[in-house]
Amino acid sequence: MKKTFPVNINGKVFHIDEDAYELLLNYLNQLRAAFTGAEGDEIVNDIESRISELFDEIISQGAGAIVYGDVNRVIEIMGKPADISDTNEGELPPPYRQDIGAIPQDNAEAETQPRKRLYRNMSNKVFGGVLGGLATYLGWDANIMRLLYAILAIVTYFWPLTLIYLVAWMVIPAANNPRRKLELQGNPVTVDTIGQEVLSSTPPPYNNDSPDIPGIAKNAFSVLGKFVMGFLGLIGSAATLVATGFFIFFLTSLIAYTCFGNDILIESFGWNLSYNSSPLAITICSLACLAFSFCFIIPGVALAWTAGCSLFNYKGASKATIITAVFLEMLVIVATIILFIFANNLY
């Protein structure tokens, strides 16, 4: 069993195990490194107060002590200090640091001027936050933006705007840290505004507010979005299973013909073996069919995974994975075209 001991957080005593305490202490130290000076101390104290409230909610639900997973979830809610800026370091870059005096006044003022940038709005999303981010960037109501998109999608038979949305989803970065959220809203990026954004974006432990009309509209779009993503997920899963089945069938046929001379499965393709102009024709055709079936496996998996990320909050694919998948898909499509042309010339 792990040792637990009492810890005082914002005037409240919580029992916390050893690993959880080390994680919490490291997190608080990073916060103090990111927010320095008197103003930074106030921000850190406010964040500690919110952490205390979240811990109090965990204990009220029956937990005997705060464990590592509890601290990790609280950190995800509050936001990691390294995510506050675009750097990989724990403290803020100039001009947001308060512990040095290395900054010309003109440059400091220029850096803190509001700069509006387009990001995907992850706090107001139905699918990937593209329309929510665009609405925030333009100063529109997100529900009106979604309604217009739905009307245009119906008028254009869905696929053009769907393709545009998927490309935007891949290209536009997410507003997943306080700095990007401020830039999306066109607010200046300073220690004070970053600290306030950290606190304001943290959901309170208890929320008894009655739903308003925009909230009801957002929930309606959210429910509709879940139905659509569920349908797309089923399509992606079915396409993957069918394409995988064909891939296995073509592979088995090729192995049976090449290694054992068994042409039963090959003949089921409808190819007449007695009129081949080249002994390579069957092999090339089989390889072309293998590549063709594989063309549907990658999009099917991507569609099913994207639906799962939206419905069940799976972790999304990294940029490297997306780029690799796109490159592989293009390579397979080119290979399929070349193999079919080559096979046609052999017959």
GIPEFEN-V258092 format. One record per run of one state. SS is the DSSP state (A for helix, B for strand, O for the rest). FROM is the first residue (numbers start at 1). TO is the last residue. If there is no record, write none. Layout:
# GIPEFEN-V258092
ss=SS from=FROM to=TO
ss=SS from=FROM to=TO
This chain:
# GIPEFEN-V258092
ss=O from=1 to=3
ss=B from=4 to=9
ss=O from=10 to=11
ss=B from=12 to=17
ss=A from=18 to=34
ss=O from=35 to=36
ss=A from=37 to=60
ss=O from=61 to=65
ss=B from=66 to=66
ss=O from=67 to=67
ss=A from=68 to=78
ss=O from=79 to=80
ss=A from=81 to=83
ss=O from=84 to=104
ss=A from=105 to=111
ss=O from=112 to=119
ss=B from=120 to=120
ss=O from=121 to=129
ss=A from=130 to=138
ss=O from=139 to=141
ss=A from=142 to=155
ss=O from=156 to=158
ss=A from=159 to=171
ss=O from=172 to=173
ss=B from=174 to=174
ss=O from=175 to=177
ss=A from=178 to=185
ss=O from=186 to=190
ss=A from=191 to=200
ss=O from=201 to=212
ss=A from=213 to=260
ss=O from=261 to=263
ss=A from=264 to=267
ss=O from=268 to=272
ss=A from=273 to=275
ss=O from=276 to=280
ss=A from=281 to=312
ss=O from=313 to=318
ss=A from=319 to=346
ss=O from=347 to=347
